[in-house]
Amino acid sequence: VGDLKNLEQHLADMLIDPRGNAADICETFVNSCILNYRFADAQRVIEVWQADFPEDPLPHYYQGRILEHQGNWSLAETEFKTALKLNPGDIPAAYNLARIKLSHNEVDAALDYYQQCLQQQKQHAAALVGMARCLRMQQDVSAAREILKQVQQLPESQIMKDFREVGDPAHAASNAVTLQLGQLELSAGNYQQAVTNLETAVSQNPKDRKARLALADAYRKIKKLKKAEAEIQIVQKTQAAITRLDECFDLLQKDLNNAELRAEIGEIFLEHISDNQGIVWLKNALYYDPDNQRATQALKKYYERSDNEKQNTGSDK
């Protein structure tokens, strides 16, 4: 979770101490602030970091991530471009610029940035998946399919590493290829193959509402309406939870030490989005209040369920 209080107490001393690497210290502190959802604190350190190390692309990258999270796309884009100008080989900055462009349907610009990533690492899994998505949007089905098959040949460890490098969570990486393959076959009218791929994507990440929405669409195309409706109901439940999650984030900005809110956020992540992020938030709640019962009980239930699943898996062998 990051010992933020300890970091705050020693930040000034560490920055002054010539034995310390000030840029590394800033990065550690900023990461801890982001993990604790203390964006204002992170941005204050980023300003110092940028002033003291004007040639370092990293503070601009982190500023871009925060601004993007806050929905300030234009300023985020400026920060990522600055990071890329300082280091033209910066894969995370180029990748995040591609994602921003893609979210605004600027497909050609997104493709250019994905190409920049691939110039630095020819087989970068996250950039290849992004490129395949662009090609699908340009209706170049065969080229997109070839790229995704190429990614499928990569070791899973490399796929996870590449997605993590550009700031994408593990749960997004776990089914990224099969989701794109499913959406590709769906757009190409190969509905049965789309169902096969999207069922795999959902099994790889059951909490992925995009995969479930696409699967519902594919089920409708092959007249499996009951299955489609079942997926839609799960998506609607998830969407309601995410609406509440956004409310919790807004409330948390006004009361950063609220452990109960952090525990509720953890529960929502755990049930609807990502086990890993849910665990982080629940442990985070206990960092702010070690006696918080909501977080304690949620973690207890999670670990008991995990132990039972491991035992059942072992007995099946």
Secondary structure, DSSP 8 states (H G I E B T S, - for coil): ---HHHHHHHHHHHHH-TTS-HHHHHHHHHHHHHHTT-HHHHHHHHHHHHHH-TT-SHHHHHHHHHHHHTT-HHHHHHHHHHHHHH-TT-HHHHHHHHHHHHHTT-HHHHHHHHHHHHHH-TT-HHHHHHHHHHHHHTT-HHHHHHHHHHHHTS-HHHHHHHHHHTT--HHHHTTHHHHHHHHHHHHTT-HHHHHHHHHHHHHH-TT-HHHHHHHHHHHHHTT-HHHHHHHHHHHHHHHHHHHHHHHHHHHHHH-TT-HHHHHHHHHHIIIII-HHHHHHHHHHHHHH-TT-HHHHHHHHHHHHHHHHHHHHHHHH-
